[in-house]
Amino acid sequence: MPRQFPAVLFVALALAVPVQAQEAAKDLPKPAALVSDRVKDVPALTPGDAASLKPGTVLFSDHREPASTNPESGLIAFDAWRKSRPQEAAALSPWPGYTEPEYTQTVNGVAKQRHETLKVYVAEGRFVVAKPASAIDLSAFANLDFLAKMDPVIRHKRLDPAEVTPTKDPAAAFAKRPDRPWCAAGGVCIESRYDLEGKLPLGVKLANKLELGTSKKVAEFVSFQSELRVLPPAEAAGLAALTKIDTPVAGGLEQTIFWVNQILRFGKFLAVMQPAPDDPNRTVVTTYMALAIKADVLERKQEYARVPVLKNLLPVQVLMGNSSFNTGTSISAGVPTYARNRIVAFADALARR
């Protein structure tokens, strides 16, 4: 049975400022360099971007409006996403044809069928690398060493495909791919763990106090399982319809988070490489980040009413980076800032190879 975690845990996650991440940041570009003039916010990516982009500039779009207009701007209901942006939903869901989870939940000995509603955040990025696509070896990025460099505070280890949670746990069967086992198509299965740091232990204690009377306590770590792979040529070829750039796809890289212990139901990072239409010696890279959040996490508010310091803080505000509690440049800054910095970090990694 999928564990249900209180919405206040997300607040704890957002308030944390990882100490190890701060130490690691000393050897990385300063935060200002990640979100400065290098990043240009645009309403949407267009095919004409490829001709005008200069190496070092990153276009970024996440379909957001001012928070004062719509606090949940940037989030879209999963079913609405599938209807309004079907190509994007097919590419960024865990698998084509994915639907919101249906599973049986037992409460006080009574089994009930449950439908889980999701809301999705999607960010797009585009940049140019000053080298031909044939010179980019995507296999150099499809491994644990690369993930460790991208975010050193998260520990990763290889996971036997037979040991992934959706395969082992019948209650998680809704997260199994219907067409193949996870990591059976040339990918590697990864188990990742983030030990809660900074103010997070205090947040966990608070969350557990709010859950008095229950036998389940919130763990002091976040764990997730993912598949990291270079896309087969035949599968990558179809992504030109998503990017809308009129050159053949030279390669694709994706990381699919198919199991996470709280807040999210799935996530995906996708990068698509294509020769620039005006110059075959340059490569246009279009990137996507999608995160599916459990809607009930965003909707619950009662936890905050009982805690004075949190009563004016809503999960959606923290999630979207619209709270005075948001700090730093990683998850604690909100999903949009995290997505922006992840895309810029990937652009830098490609440029250095």
C-alpha positions in Angstrom: 0.0 0.0 0.0 1.4 3.4 -0.9 2.3 5.4 2.2 0.5 8.7 2.6 2.7 11.5 3.9 1.4 14.7 5.5 1.6 17.9 3.4 3.7 19.5 6.2 6.6 17.2 5.2 6.9 19.1 2.0 7.4 22.3 4.1 10.1 20.5 6.0 11.8 19.6 2.7 11.5 23.1 1.4 12.9 24.7 4.5 16.1 22.5 4.5 19.3 24.0 3.2 21.6 21.0 2.8 25.0 21.6 4.5 26.8 19.2 2.1 25.3 21.0 -0.9 26.6 24.3 0.5 30.1 22.8 0.8 30.0 21.3 -2.7 28.8 24.6 -4.1 32.2 26.2 -3.3 33.6 24.3 -6.2 30.7 25.2 -8.6 29.6 28.4 -10.3 28.0 30.9 -8.0 24.2 30.8 -7.9 24.1 34.2 -9.6 25.9 32.7 -12.6 23.2 30.1 -12.9 20.2 32.4 -13.0 21.8 35.6 -14.5 21.6 36.9 -18.1 22.6 33.4 -19.3 19.0 32.3 -18.8 16.3 34.0 -20.9 12.7 33.4 -19.8 10.3 32.9 -22.8 6.6 32.2 -23.0 7.4 29.0 -25.0 10.1 27.5 -27.1 9.8 28.0 -30.9 11.5 26.4 -33.9 13.2 29.7 -34.7 15.1 29.7 -31.4 17.7 27.3 -32.9 19.0 29.9 -35.4 19.3 32.8 -33.0 20.7 31.1 -30.0 24.3 31.7 -29.0 26.4 29.1 -27.0 26.2 29.9 -23.3 22.6 31.2 -23.4 19.7 29.0 -22.1 16.1 29.6 -23.0 13.7 28.6 -20.2 9.9 28.3 -20.1 7.5 26.8 -17.6 4.2 28.3 -18.5 3.9 30.3 -15.3 1.8 33.4 -14.6 2.3 35.8 -11.7 1.6 34.1 -8.3 -0.9 36.9 -7.5 -3.0 35.8 -10.5 -2.9 32.1 -9.8 -0.9 30.5 -6.9 -0.9 27.2 -8.8 0.3 28.7 -12.1 2.8 26.4 -13.7 0.9 23.3 -12.5 -1.6 21.5 -14.8 -4.0 18.6 -14.0 -2.6 15.4 -15.4 -5.7 14.7 -17.6 -5.8 18.2 -18.9 -2.1 17.9 -19.7 -2.7 14.8 -21.8 -5.5 16.5 -23.7 -3.9 19.9 -24.3 -0.3 18.8 -24.9 -0.5 15.1 -25.9 3.0 14.8 -27.5 4.6 16.3 -24.4 2.6 14.1 -22.0 3.5 11.0 -24.0 7.2 11.8 -23.9 7.4 12.9 -20.3 5.1 10.4 -18.6 6.8 7.3 -17.2 5.6 5.5 -20.4 3.2 6.3 -23.3 -0.4 5.7 -22.3 0.3 6.3 -18.6 -2.8 7.1 -16.6 -3.3 8.3 -13.0 -2.7 5.5 -10.4 -5.5 3.2 -9.4 -4.9 0.9 -6.4 -6.5 -0.8 -3.4 -6.0 0.9 -0.1 -6.9 -0.8 3.2 -8.0 1.5 6.1 -9.1 -0.1 9.4 -9.4 -3.4 7.7 -11.6 -2.2 4.9 -10.2 -2.4 1.4 -11.2 0.5 -0.9 -10.3 1.2 -4.5 -8.5 4.6 -4.8 -7.9 6.9 -7.7 -5.0 9.2 -7.2 -5.2 12.7 -8.9 -2.0 14.3 -10.0 -0.8 17.8 -11.0 2.2 18.2 -13.2 4.9 20.8 -13.4 6.8 21.0 -16.7 9.9 23.1 -17.6 11.5 23.4 -21.0 15.0 24.6 -21.8 16.9 25.1 -25.0 20.6 25.8 -25.6 23.3 25.4 -28.3 26.5 23.5 -28.0 29.3 24.6 -30.3 30.1 21.2 -31.6 28.4 18.7 -34.0 26.0 16.2 -32.6 28.3 13.4 -33.7 30.9 14.7 -31.2 28.6 14.3 -28.2 28.8 11.0 -26.4 25.6 10.7 -24.4 26.8 7.5 -22.8 29.2 9.6 -20.7 26.1 11.1 -18.9 24.2 7.8 -18.5 25.9 6.7 -15.3 26.1 7.1 -11.6 29.3 9.2 -11.6 27.6 11.9 -13.7 24.6 11.9 -11.4 26.8 12.3 -8.4 28.5 15.3 -9.9 25.2 16.9 -10.8 24.0 16.8 -7.1 26.7 15.5 -4.7 24.4 15.6 -1.7 22.3 12.7 -3.1 23.9 9.3 -2.9 23.3 6.8 -5.7 23.8 3.1 -6.1 23.0 0.7 -8.9 19.8 -1.3 -8.3 19.1 -4.7 -9.7 16.1 -4.4 -11.9 14.5 -7.4 -10.1 14.7 -5.4 -6.9 12.8 -2.3 -8.0 9.8 -1.5 -5.7 7.1 -1.8 -8.5 8.3 -5.3 -9.3 8.7 -6.5 -5.7 5.7 -4.9 -4.0 2.3 -5.9 -5.2 0.8 -2.7 -3.8 3.1 -0.7 -6.1 2.2 -2.7 -9.2 0.5 0.4 -10.8 4.1 1.8 -11.3 5.2 -1.2 -13.4 5.8 -0.6 -17.1 3.2 -2.6 -19.1 5.5 -3.1 -22.1 8.8 -4.1 -20.4 10.5 -4.3 -17.0 12.3 -1.2 -15.8 15.9 -0.9 -17.1 15.4 -3.8 -19.6 16.0 -1.5 -22.6 19.7 -0.7 -22.2 19.3 1.5 -19.1 20.5 1.3 -15.6 18.3 1.2 -12.5 19.4 3.5 -9.7 18.4 3.8 -6.1 19.0 7.3 -4.7 18.9 8.5 -1.1 19.0 12.0 0.4 19.5 12.2 4.1 17.6 15.1 5.5 19.8 18.0 6.6 19.8 21.5 7.9 16.4 22.4 9.5 14.9 19.2 8.1 15.1 17.0 11.2 13.1 19.6 13.1 10.5 19.6 10.3 10.3 15.8 10.5 9.8 16.0 14.3 7.0 18.5 13.7 5.4 16.3 11.0 5.5 13.3 13.3 3.9 15.3 16.2 1.1 16.3 13.9 0.5 12.6 13.2 0.1 11.6 16.9 -2.0 8.4 17.2 -0.6 6.8 14.1 1.9 4.0 14.0 3.7 5.3 10.9 6.4 8.0 11.3 8.0 10.1 8.6 11.4 8.8 7.7 14.4 11.2 8.0 15.4 10.6 4.4 14.0 10.8 0.9 14.5 7.9 -1.4 13.6 7.3 -5.1 14.2 4.9 -7.8 14.9 5.8 -11.4 15.9 4.5 -14.8 18.7 6.3 -16.6 19.3 5.5 -20.3 20.4 6.7 -23.7 17.3 6.4 -26.0 17.6 3.9 -28.8 17.7 5.7 -32.2 14.3 4.6 -33.3 12.7 5.9 -30.1 14.6 9.2 -30.2 13.7 9.9 -33.8 10.1 10.6 -32.9 11.0 13.4 -30.5 11.5 15.8 -33.4 7.7 16.2 -33.3 8.0 17.4 -29.7 10.9 19.8 -30.2 9.4 21.1 -33.6 13.0 21.6 -34.9 13.2 20.4 -38.5 16.4 18.4 -38.3 16.9 14.6 -37.5 17.2 13.7 -33.8 20.8 12.7 -33.2 20.3 11.4 -29.7 18.3 11.5 -26.5 19.0 11.0 -22.8 16.4 10.5 -20.1 16.1 9.8 -16.4 12.7 8.5 -15.3 11.8 8.5 -11.6 9.2 5.8 -11.3 9.1 5.4 -7.6 9.5 8.0 -4.8 8.5 7.7 -1.2 6.7 11.0 -0.7 5.2 14.1 -2.4 5.8 13.0 -6.0 4.4 10.1 -8.0 6.9 10.3 -10.9 9.4 12.6 -12.6 11.4 12.8 -15.8 14.4 14.6 -17.2 14.7 14.4 -21.0 17.3 15.9 -23.3 17.0 15.8 -27.1 20.0 16.5 -29.4 19.6 17.8 -33.0 21.9 19.5 -35.5 21.2 23.2 -35.7 19.2 23.9 -38.9 21.6 26.7 -40.0 24.9 25.0 -39.0 25.5 21.2 -38.8 28.6 22.0 -36.7 26.4 23.2 -33.8 24.0 21.1 -31.8 20.6 22.3 -30.5 19.7 20.7 -27.2 16.1 20.8 -26.0 15.5 19.7 -22.4 12.4 19.0 -20.4 11.8 18.4 -16.7 8.4 17.0 -15.5 7.3 16.4 -11.9 4.0 14.8 -11.0 2.7 15.9 -7.6 0.0 14.2 -5.6 -2.9 16.6 -5.7 -3.9 15.9 -2.1 -0.5 17.2 -0.9 -1.4 20.6 -2.4 -4.9 20.6 -1.1 -4.5 19.8 2.5 -4.3 22.9 4.8 -5.4 21.7 8.3 -1.9 20.8 9.4 -0.8 24.5 9.1 -3.8 25.9 11.1 -2.5 24.1 14.2 1.1 25.4 13.9 1.4 29.2 14.3 4.7 29.4 12.4 3.3 27.5 9.4 -0.4 28.7 9.4 0.2 31.2 6.5 2.4 28.8 4.5 0.7 26.6 1.9 2.5 23.7 0.2 1.8 25.1 -3.3 3.6 28.4 -2.3 6.7 26.5 -1.2 6.6 24.2 -4.2 6.4 27.0 -6.7 9.0 29.2 -5.0 6.4 31.8 -3.9 7.0 31.7 -0.1 9.2 33.8 2.1 10.5 30.4 3.4 12.1 29.6 0.0 15.9 29.8 0.2 19.0 28.7 -1.8 19.2 27.5 -5.4 18.1 23.8 -5.0 14.8 22.2 -3.9 14.4 24.6 -1.0 14.2 27.5 -3.5 11.1 25.9 -5.2 10.7 23.6 -8.2 11.1 26.3 -10.8 14.5 27.4 -9.5 15.6 23.9 -9.1 14.5 23.0 -12.7 16.2 26.1 -14.1 19.5 25.3 -12.4 19.5 21.6 -13.3 19.0 22.5 -17.0 21.9 25.1 -16.8 24.1 22.6 -15.1 23.5 20.0 -17.9 24.3 22.7 -20.5 27.6 23.4 -18.8 28.4 19.7 -18.6 27.8 19.2 -22.3 29.9 22.3 -23.1 32.8 20.9 -21.1 33.0 17.5 -22.7 
